[in-house]
């Protein structure tokens, strides 16, 4: 299956999973995600997060635990991270909430990463524009960065092809488990 078909398949699976959740269950799972990922966040100085859109798993409960954090902002072909509060976010590229350009730019040492699909070894399938791969590569050139993919269990793929420019995730967190992908590489 090509990446376009895989993206379609995993978007549909994610949408169906979220749509089938009983009332209140989504929030309970996202709260549990914050509990599951907590051991990986003990030494975080500055985390980069994201504003979930639609049926993406929402990191809000994680953000509440870690204190000040940053959100991505599209800057040409790249994303950069600005420390901001939710109340400061405004619709940006593709109507995704992003911080103002005037917010302080930061370099996260932990990055919470959205995804469409991921393998247990940390190969990630994103939206296809490479923003997070380029951002993670740039951050890692500056300092060590722990990249944690956030996913529903239905987004765990048995295999995905990694392109040379794809940046591997270090960990995957779902509401059910925390996987250290570095152990399987």
PyMOL commands that set and color helices and strands:
alter all, ss='L'
color gray80, all
select helices_A, chain A and resi 3-20+25-41+60-66+86-88+93-95+131-142+153-155+181-184
alter helices_A, ss='H'
color red, helices_A
select strands_A, chain A and resi 47-49+69-75+78-83+90-91+97-98+105-106+110-113+117-118+124-125+146-150+171-173+178-180
alter strands_A, ss='S'
color yellow, strands_A
deselect
rebuild
show_as cartoon
